[in-house]
């Protein structure tokens, strides 16, 4: 993001929960602030010191400790890299309930601490549903052992939910038990070209009707984002003969190839009947599937190669997603800026990106807080999946009521009375 540069004199790399506990006891007694850090792949500055905080890097705690292959429940340390977990599960015909572009370096603890969403949220849902238990070290070094592997446990408050998405401000996640789905045996990827965003919405409705339970991803991108990928990413190529204004990538995952093929055929026939499909292609191999996914996953990289990027990860009603992109273009029409819109259509998560030749305070002043005011009018969220960190904490009131923020502050004080856990993040400045 080129926005933050952390400075600290100490980075500690514990190898066990016991060592994390000892560190926190020491820091609590001496009022030393700490920043828990996983793969450091976040986009809101949540894992970067603001002043002189001590960094606790969880990278050495990277083991997959156990697996129940019958129920599909894995117990893993916080520093395990997501891609390594996925490779481990692959041998048991299981898969992680999370897939991110940063899977090669992001860590499970960080994924949980930020409640990461990802590409297949529409199929597997939030980590709030798939994380069964957590082990967390609190500010004073107390180890909270809620590392259950039970699917159902209705005894009192579900404390683990407080730490999922808390961005390290309430405790340091050290271990987790996660419910992992079966690996699909039939995966198909469609790349479709459409004329308007309204047609994108109609196509999504048909996809939900005809593909239903086998949908694992519904993504969209505009022509601007595709052009940037083709311009900057080596090996990327347009799979369709002509350009269109919008594109959809739809992935299906099932267990019966012939059944899935029949559903896809019905879906394509419905698109043709309603004259929605300009063009499209269905991947015929795993290599082709990867090439189609590259056109979507490489957008972020291509944006960074184009210039300085203002990234906004927001959530709002699906029908209004591209309206916000067009409003932003109108607002910046006199600025040297390029507005790009893409995202997770299946769960209403828009990635709105503004590219400038270099950082431009005039552009930023046009975007903030205007953009957050627009989201508030839609009853949307200023952060769909990236979190707040130090980038958006001062804007939290655009998504949360004063009563909600006050309760969060009370919870923060209860769990961290000295304010040493990842300070200056998530909650608004006093």
Secondary structure, 3 states (H helix, E strand, C coil): CCCCCCCCCCEECCCCHHHHHHHHHHHHHHCCCEEEECCCCCCCCCCCCCCCCEEEECCCCCCEEEEECCCCEEEEECCCEHHHHHHHHHCCCECCCCCCCCCCCCEHHHHHHCCCCCCCHHHHCCHHHHEEEEEEECCCCCEEEECCCCCCCCCCCCCHHHHCCCCCCCCEEEEEEEECCECCCEEEEEEEEECCHHHHHHHHHHHHHHCHHHEEEEEEEEHHHHHHHHHHCCCCCCCCCCCCCEEEEEEEEECCHHHHHHHHHHHHHHHHHCCCCCEEEECCCHHHHHHHHHHHHCHHHHHHHHCEEEEEEEECCHHHHHHHHHHHHHHCCCCCCEEEEEEEHHHCEEEEEEEECCCCHHHHHHHCCHHHHHHHHCCCECCCCCCCCCCCHHHHHHCCCHHHHHHHHHHHHHHCCCCCECCCCCCCCC
